[in-house]
Amino acid sequence: MAVRRLAPPSLQPKDFSFTAENAAWAKKQIEKYPAGRQQSAIIPLLWRAQEQNGGWLPEAAIRHVGEMLGIAHIRALEIATFYTMFLLEPCGKKAHI
């Protein structure tokens, strides 16, 4: 498996937050999980963050999702870098061939 790294700092936005619509959607997703298991919502929340950000997932979005779920930044980063469905840098429409 190849090492997956975040985009260089020059491409990273300074901050990220969900739109009001996406924040409401995220809250509903988190509520689907029982108490103490809300961190299980990380994959759908990262996916929505990636969609909102134009098809790639910046570090600020990973940090924001981790904070929403009350998990350490490194845990959220581990998940984002493990799954190839999360694109860690800007790319064209045909990302995977």
PyRosetta script that sets phi, psi and omega in degrees:
from pyrosetta import init, pose_from_sequence

init()
pose = pose_from_sequence("MAVRRLAPPSLQPKDFSFTAENAAWAKKQIEKYPAGRQQSAIIPLLWRAQEQNGGWLPEAAIRHVGEMLGIAHIRALEIATFYTMFLLEPCGKKAHI")
pose.set_psi(1, 137.6)
pose.set_omega(1, -179.1)
pose.set_phi(2, -78.3)
pose.set_psi(2, 153.0)
pose.set_omega(2, 175.7)
pose.set_phi(3, -75.3)
pose.set_psi(3, 131.8)
pose.set_omega(3, 179.7)
pose.set_phi(4, -110.2)
pose.set_psi(4, 125.4)
pose.set_omega(4, -177.7)
pose.set_phi(5, -118.9)
pose.set_psi(5, 158.0)
pose.set_omega(5, 175.7)
pose.set_phi(6, -71.9)
pose.set_psi(6, 160.3)
pose.set_omega(6, 176.1)
pose.set_phi(7, -61.9)
pose.set_psi(7, 154.3)
pose.set_omega(7, 179.7)
pose.set_phi(8, -60.5)
pose.set_psi(8, 154.3)
pose.set_omega(8, -178.1)
pose.set_phi(9, -54.9)
pose.set_psi(9, -29.5)
pose.set_omega(9, -179.7)
pose.set_phi(10, -65.9)
pose.set_psi(10, -22.5)
pose.set_omega(10, 179.3)
pose.set_phi(11, -96.5)
pose.set_psi(11, -13.5)
pose.set_omega(11, -175.8)
pose.set_phi(12, -76.6)
pose.set_psi(12, 131.9)
pose.set_omega(12, 172.9)
pose.set_phi(13, -71.4)
pose.set_psi(13, 155.3)
pose.set_omega(13, -177.7)
pose.set_phi(14, -69.6)
pose.set_psi(14, -36.0)
pose.set_omega(14, -179.9)
pose.set_phi(15, -148.3)
pose.set_psi(15, 170.4)
pose.set_omega(15, -179.3)
pose.set_phi(16, -150.3)
pose.set_psi(16, 141.2)
pose.set_omega(16, 170.1)
pose.set_phi(17, -151.7)
pose.set_psi(17, 148.4)
pose.set_omega(17, 178.8)
pose.set_phi(18, -68.0)
pose.set_psi(18, 149.8)
pose.set_omega(18, 170.4)
pose.set_phi(19, -66.5)
pose.set_psi(19, 166.0)
pose.set_omega(19, -179.5)
pose.set_phi(20, -58.2)
pose.set_psi(20, -41.8)
pose.set_omega(20, 179.5)
pose.set_phi(21, -64.4)
pose.set_psi(21, -45.9)
pose.set_omega(21, 180.0)
pose.set_phi(22, -69.2)
pose.set_psi(22, -33.3)
pose.set_omega(22, 177.2)
pose.set_phi(23, -65.4)
pose.set_psi(23, -40.3)
pose.set_omega(23, 177.2)
pose.set_phi(24, -65.6)
pose.set_psi(24, -40.7)
pose.set_omega(24, 177.5)
pose.set_phi(25, -62.6)
pose.set_psi(25, -43.7)
pose.set_omega(25, -179.5)
pose.set_phi(26, -62.1)
pose.set_psi(26, -41.1)
pose.set_omega(26, 179.3)
pose.set_phi(27, -61.1)
pose.set_psi(27, -41.6)
pose.set_omega(27, 178.1)
pose.set_phi(28, -64.7)
pose.set_psi(28, -38.0)
pose.set_omega(28, 178.5)
pose.set_phi(29, -64.7)
pose.set_psi(29, -43.2)
pose.set_omega(29, -179.5)
pose.set_phi(30, -64.3)
pose.set_psi(30, -37.1)
pose.set_omega(30, -179.3)
pose.set_phi(31, -67.0)
pose.set_psi(31, -16.6)
pose.set_omega(31, 179.2)
pose.set_phi(32, -69.8)
pose.set_psi(32, -20.1)
pose.set_omega(32, -174.9)
pose.set_phi(33, -99.9)
pose.set_psi(33, 146.2)
pose.set_omega(33, -179.5)
pose.set_phi(34, -67.6)
pose.set_psi(34, 161.4)
pose.set_omega(34, 179.6)
pose.set_phi(35, -54.2)
pose.set_psi(35, 133.6)
pose.set_omega(35, -179.5)
pose.set_phi(36, 87.8)
pose.set_psi(36, -7.5)
pose.set_omega(36, -179.3)
pose.set_phi(37, -120.5)
pose.set_psi(37, 15.6)
pose.set_omega(37, -177.6)
pose.set_phi(38, -62.2)
pose.set_psi(38, -24.5)
pose.set_omega(38, -180.0)
pose.set_phi(39, -63.7)
pose.set_psi(39, -14.8)
pose.set_omega(39, 177.3)
pose.set_phi(40, -67.1)
pose.set_psi(40, -14.0)
pose.set_omega(40, 179.3)
pose.set_phi(41, -82.2)
pose.set_psi(41, 7.4)
pose.set_omega(41, -173.1)
pose.set_phi(42, -64.6)
pose.set_psi(42, -39.4)
pose.set_omega(42, -177.0)
pose.set_phi(43, -65.5)
pose.set_psi(43, -49.9)
pose.set_omega(43, 177.8)
pose.set_phi(44, -63.4)
pose.set_psi(44, -33.4)
pose.set_omega(44, 179.3)
pose.set_phi(45, -70.1)
pose.set_psi(45, -40.3)
pose.set_omega(45, 175.8)
pose.set_phi(46, -64.5)
pose.set_psi(46, -38.3)
pose.set_omega(46, 179.6)
pose.set_phi(47, -62.8)
pose.set_psi(47, -44.4)
pose.set_omega(47, 179.6)
pose.set_phi(48, -66.2)
pose.set_psi(48, -38.0)
pose.set_omega(48, 177.8)
pose.set_phi(49, -63.0)
pose.set_psi(49, -40.6)
pose.set_omega(49, 178.2)
pose.set_phi(50, -63.7)
pose.set_psi(50, -43.8)
pose.set_omega(50, 178.3)
pose.set_phi(51, -62.1)
pose.set_psi(51, -43.4)
pose.set_omega(51, -178.7)
pose.set_phi(52, -64.5)
pose.set_psi(52, -31.3)
pose.set_omega(52, -175.7)
pose.set_phi(53, -90.5)
pose.set_psi(53, 17.2)
pose.set_omega(53, 175.5)
pose.set_phi(54, 83.6)
pose.set_psi(54, 24.0)
pose.set_omega(54, 173.4)
pose.set_phi(55, 101.8)
pose.set_psi(55, 1.8)
pose.set_omega(55, 175.3)
pose.set_phi(56, -140.4)
pose.set_psi(56, 160.2)
pose.set_omega(56, -171.0)
pose.set_phi(57, -112.1)
pose.set_psi(57, 104.4)
pose.set_omega(57, 178.3)
pose.set_phi(58, -79.2)
pose.set_psi(58, 163.4)
pose.set_omega(58, -179.7)
pose.set_phi(59, -60.8)
pose.set_psi(59, -36.3)
pose.set_omega(59, -179.9)
pose.set_phi(60, -61.8)
pose.set_psi(60, -36.1)
pose.set_omega(60, 178.3)
pose.set_phi(61, -69.8)
pose.set_psi(61, -39.8)
pose.set_omega(61, 177.6)
pose.set_phi(62, -62.3)
pose.set_psi(62, -44.1)
pose.set_omega(62, 179.0)
pose.set_phi(63, -63.7)
pose.set_psi(63, -42.6)
pose.set_omega(63, -179.3)
pose.set_phi(64, -62.2)
pose.set_psi(64, -46.1)
pose.set_omega(64, 179.2)
pose.set_phi(65, -63.6)
pose.set_psi(65, -42.6)
pose.set_omega(65, 177.7)
pose.set_phi(66, -59.5)
pose.set_psi(66, -41.9)
pose.set_omega(66, 178.1)
pose.set_phi(67, -65.9)
pose.set_psi(67, -39.2)
pose.set_omega(67, 178.0)
pose.set_phi(68, -60.1)
pose.set_psi(68, -36.3)
pose.set_omega(68, -175.5)
pose.set_phi(69, -93.9)
pose.set_psi(69, -5.2)
pose.set_omega(69, 178.8)
pose.set_phi(70, 71.6)
pose.set_psi(70, 33.9)
pose.set_omega(70, 177.9)
pose.set_phi(71, -116.8)
pose.set_psi(71, 158.4)
pose.set_omega(71, -179.4)
pose.set_phi(72, -64.7)
pose.set_psi(72, 147.4)
pose.set_omega(72, -179.7)
pose.set_phi(73, -55.8)
pose.set_psi(73, -40.5)
pose.set_omega(73, -177.2)
pose.set_phi(74, -63.9)
pose.set_psi(74, -35.1)
pose.set_omega(74, 178.7)
pose.set_phi(75, -66.1)
pose.set_psi(75, -43.3)
pose.set_omega(75, 178.1)
pose.set_phi(76, -65.4)
pose.set_psi(76, -39.8)
pose.set_omega(76, 178.8)
pose.set_phi(77, -65.2)
pose.set_psi(77, -38.8)
pose.set_omega(77, 177.1)
pose.set_phi(78, -58.3)
pose.set_psi(78, -44.1)
pose.set_omega(78, -178.8)
pose.set_phi(79, -68.4)
pose.set_psi(79, -45.2)
pose.set_omega(79, -178.8)
pose.set_phi(80, -62.8)
pose.set_psi(80, -35.9)
pose.set_omega(80, -178.5)
pose.set_phi(81, -85.3)
pose.set_psi(81, -18.4)
pose.set_omega(81, -179.6)
pose.set_phi(82, -78.3)
pose.set_psi(82, -46.3)
pose.set_omega(82, -175.7)
pose.set_phi(83, -84.8)
pose.set_psi(83, 125.8)
pose.set_omega(83, -178.2)
pose.set_phi(84, -74.3)
pose.set_psi(84, -7.2)
pose.set_omega(84, 175.7)
pose.set_phi(85, -69.6)
pose.set_psi(85, -18.5)
pose.set_omega(85, 178.4)
pose.set_phi(86, -96.2)
pose.set_psi(86, 119.6)
pose.set_omega(86, 179.9)
pose.set_phi(87, -91.3)
pose.set_psi(87, 123.4)
pose.set_omega(87, -171.6)
pose.set_phi(88, -95.4)
pose.set_psi(88, 2.5)
pose.set_omega(88, 175.3)
pose.set_phi(89, -150.9)
pose.set_psi(89, 158.5)
pose.set_omega(89, -179.1)
pose.set_phi(90, -59.7)
pose.set_psi(90, 143.7)
pose.set_omega(90, 179.2)
pose.set_phi(91, -149.5)
pose.set_psi(91, 173.2)
pose.set_omega(91, 178.1)
pose.set_phi(92, -78.2)
pose.set_psi(92, -172.1)
pose.set_omega(92, -178.8)
pose.set_phi(93, -69.3)
pose.set_psi(93, -30.0)
pose.set_omega(93, -177.8)
pose.set_phi(94, -102.8)
pose.set_psi(94, 71.1)
pose.set_omega(94, -174.8)
pose.set_phi(95, -69.3)
pose.set_psi(95, -43.0)
pose.set_omega(95, -177.4)
pose.set_phi(96, -111.2)
pose.set_psi(96, 133.1)
pose.set_omega(96, 178.2)
pose.set_phi(97, -114.9)
pose.dump_pdb("model.pdb")
